[in-house]
């Protein structure tokens, strides 16, 4: 790294599923942690974040940005992620970088393939990281799945969305992607009428970290107050109760970032 190039530092977390995934990066060094998600994310996320930052010897204010999975996913989980990202970012005066959870699923599936091929560093051996089409899916409950298709360019080392994010019954999901990735196979596997390799994958914080530099370079970071959830389902706006809940969680995160 050039002496004039600042070290990129990230905090990333995803609470959109039943798993709470956290990671921090300080230059090339990465710390990751996986904890129970769901209802426990609300109370466990802030202490886990602060403990991980302490382990990495990084102050919140030193971060390049806070990266979080904005959805789609569990309404409660998305609300928690957005509120905590808002509060921590406000307190530290840093931006946030929202990332679609389905894109993170696609990235996790790609990385699993790279690792399975025995490649420790995808950048060091791009030939093993070939072009790839992925249909990413997450369980939306209520007998539905969230889905979106993405194309990975090995030459450009970048993702391109090739279909809109949607929610539908499993039988109605259609794609010609070579890889089907997500957490839907146990619940809906026989109802997914598509060929393709199936890969169990979640929107991990490590995937968010791998996506962050390119998204940052594209100027997709936003001020803390713009950390908003992406629901997809008919519910497109927070109810009054949800807005109040987000305010409470954001205030708690802000207070925690300024002990």
C-alpha positions in Angstrom: 0.0 0.0 0.0 1.3 3.4 -0.9 2.2 5.7 2.1 -0.3 8.2 0.7 -3.1 5.6 0.4 -5.2 5.5 3.6 -5.8 2.1 5.1 -9.4 1.0 4.5 -11.2 0.0 7.7 -14.7 -1.5 7.8 -17.3 -2.7 10.3 -19.8 -5.0 8.7 -22.9 -6.8 10.0 -26.0 -8.6 8.8 -29.1 -9.5 10.9 -31.5 -10.3 8.0 -31.7 -14.0 8.8 -31.6 -16.2 11.9 -27.8 -15.7 12.0 -26.1 -12.6 13.3 -22.9 -12.2 11.2 -20.2 -9.7 12.1 -16.8 -8.7 10.7 -14.3 -6.0 10.9 -11.4 -5.3 8.5 -8.2 -3.3 9.1 -6.4 -3.2 5.9 -5.8 -6.9 4.9 -6.6 -8.2 8.4 -10.1 -9.5 9.0 -12.0 -10.6 12.1 -15.3 -12.5 11.9 -17.9 -13.7 14.3 -21.2 -15.6 14.0 -23.8 -15.5 16.7 -27.5 -16.4 17.1 -29.7 -14.0 15.3 -33.4 -13.4 15.2 -34.8 -11.8 18.4 -31.3 -11.9 20.0 -29.8 -9.5 17.5 -31.5 -6.5 19.0 -29.8 -6.9 22.4 -26.6 -8.6 21.2 -25.5 -6.6 18.2 -24.1 -3.5 19.9 -22.0 -5.3 22.6 -20.7 -7.7 20.0 -19.7 -4.9 17.7 -17.8 -3.0 20.4 -16.0 -6.1 21.6 -14.9 -6.9 18.1 -13.6 -3.4 17.5 -11.7 -3.6 20.7 -10.2 -6.9 19.7 -9.1 -5.3 16.4 -7.8 -2.2 18.3 -9.9 0.2 16.2 -12.0 3.1 17.3 -15.4 3.6 15.6 -14.3 7.1 14.3 -11.4 5.5 12.5 -13.6 3.4 10.3 -14.0 4.1 6.6 -17.7 3.2 6.8 -20.2 0.9 8.5 -21.3 -1.8 6.0 -24.7 -3.5 6.7 -27.2 -5.8 5.0 -30.1 -3.6 4.2 -32.5 -6.3 3.0 -34.6 -8.0 2.0 -35.0 -10.2 5.0 -36.6 -10.4 8.4 -38.4 -7.1 9.1 -37.2 -7.0 12.7 -33.6 -7.9 11.7 -33.5 -5.2 9.0 -34.8 -2.6 11.4 -32.2 -3.6 14.0 -29.3 -3.4 11.5 -30.4 0.0 10.1 -30.9 1.5 13.6 -27.6 0.3 14.9 -25.8 1.4 11.8 -27.4 4.8 12.1 -26.6 5.2 15.8 -23.0 4.1 15.6 -22.4 6.2 12.4 -24.0 9.3 13.9 -21.9 8.9 17.1 -18.7 8.5 15.2 -19.5 10.9 12.3 -18.8 8.3 9.6 -20.9 7.2 6.6 -22.8 3.9 6.1 -22.7 1.6 3.2 -26.0 -0.3 2.6 -25.7 -3.6 0.7 -28.5 -5.7 -0.7 -28.6 -9.0 1.2 -29.2 -11.0 -2.0 -26.0 -9.6 -3.6 -24.2 -10.7 -0.4 -25.7 -14.2 -0.9 -24.4 -14.3 -4.5 -21.0 -13.2 -3.3 -20.9 -15.8 -0.6 -21.8 -18.5 -3.1 -19.0 -17.3 -5.4 -16.5 -17.3 -2.6 -17.4 -20.8 -1.5 -16.6 -22.0 -5.1 -13.3 -20.2 -5.0 -12.4 -21.8 -1.7 -13.6 -25.2 -2.8 -11.2 -24.9 -5.7 -8.4 -24.5 -3.2 -7.7 -20.9 -4.0 -6.7 -19.0 -0.9 -6.7 -15.6 -2.6 -9.1 -15.1 -5.6 -7.2 -12.0 -6.7 -4.0 -14.0 -6.9 -5.5 -16.5 -9.3 -8.3 -15.0 -11.3 -8.4 -18.0 -13.6 -10.0 -20.0 -10.9 -12.6 -17.3 -10.3 -14.5 -17.7 -13.6 -17.5 -15.8 -14.9 -20.6 -17.0 -12.9 -24.3 -16.5 -12.9 -26.1 -16.8 -9.6 -29.7 -16.8 -8.6 -29.7 -15.6 -4.9 -32.7 -16.6 -2.7 -33.7 -16.0 0.9 -36.6 -17.4 2.8 -39.2 -14.7 3.0 -41.5 -16.8 5.3 -45.2 -16.9 4.5 -44.5 -19.6 1.9 -42.5 -17.2 -0.3 -38.9 -16.5 -1.3 -36.9 -13.3 -2.1 -34.9 -13.7 -5.2 -32.6 -11.8 -7.6 -30.1 -12.9 -10.3 -26.5 -11.6 -10.6 -23.6 -12.1 -13.0 -20.0 -12.1 -11.9 -17.4 -10.9 -14.3 -14.0 -12.5 -13.6 -12.3 -10.0 -15.9 -13.8 -7.0 -14.2 -13.9 -8.6 -10.8 -17.4 -7.2 -10.3 -21.1 -8.1 -10.0 -23.9 -7.0 -12.2 -27.6 -7.4 -11.3 -29.5 -9.1 -14.1 -33.0 -9.2 -12.6 -35.1 -7.1 -10.3 -35.4 -8.1 -6.6 -38.7 -9.8 -6.1 -40.8 -11.9 -3.7 -42.9 -14.8 -4.9 -44.0 -18.4 -4.3 -41.1 -20.8 -4.9 -42.8 -22.3 -7.9 -42.9 -18.9 -9.6 -39.2 -18.2 -9.4 -37.5 -18.6 -12.8 -33.9 -18.3 -13.8 -31.3 -19.7 -16.1 -28.5 -19.1 -13.6 -25.9 -21.9 -13.3 -25.9 -21.6 -9.5 -28.9 -21.4 -7.1 -27.8 -20.0 -3.8 -29.4 -19.2 -0.5 -31.2 -20.6 2.6 -34.3 -21.9 0.9 -33.5 -25.5 -0.1 -34.5 -27.2 3.1 -37.9 -25.5 3.2 -38.7 -25.2 -0.5 -36.2 -27.4 -2.4 -38.7 -29.6 -4.3 -40.8 -26.6 -5.3 -37.9 -24.8 -7.0 -38.4 -25.9 -10.6 -35.0 -24.9 -12.0 -31.8 -26.8 -13.0 -28.5 -25.6 -11.6 -26.0 -26.3 -8.8 -27.5 -25.7 -5.4 -25.4 -23.8 -2.8 -26.4 -23.1 0.7 -25.3 -19.6 1.4 -26.2 -16.7 3.7 -25.5 -12.9 3.5 -22.4 -13.1 5.7 -20.5 -10.1 7.0 -17.4 -11.4 5.3 -19.2 -11.2 2.0 -20.2 -7.7 2.8 -16.5 -6.9 3.4 -15.5 -8.3 0.1 -18.2 -6.2 -1.7 -17.5 -3.0 0.2 -14.4 -1.6 -1.6 -16.1 -1.7 -5.1 -19.4 -0.3 -3.7 -17.4 2.4 -1.9 -15.5 3.3 -5.1 -18.9 3.6 -6.9 -19.9 6.3 -4.4 -22.7 4.3 -2.8 -21.9 5.2 0.8 -24.5 7.5 2.3 -24.9 9.7 5.5 -26.1 7.9 8.6 -29.7 9.1 8.4 -30.1 7.3 5.0 -29.5 3.9 6.5 -32.9 2.5 5.6 -34.2 -1.1 5.2 -35.2 -2.6 1.9 -38.3 -4.7 2.5 -39.4 -5.7 -1.1 -42.7 -7.1 0.2 -45.9 -4.9 0.0 -44.8 -3.3 3.2 -42.7 -0.5 1.8 -42.6 2.0 4.7 -42.1 1.7 8.4 -45.1 1.9 10.7 -45.1 4.5 13.5 -44.2 1.8 16.0 -41.3 0.6 13.8 -40.0 4.1 13.4 -40.1 4.6 17.2 -38.3 1.3 17.7 -35.6 2.3 15.2 -35.2 5.6 17.0 -34.7 3.9 20.3 -32.2 1.4 18.9 -30.3 4.2 17.1 -30.1 6.2 20.2 -28.8 3.3 22.2 -26.1 2.6 19.5 -25.2 6.3 19.4 -24.8 6.3 23.2 -22.7 3.2 23.1 -20.4 4.7 20.6 -19.8 7.7 22.9 -19.2 6.1 26.4 
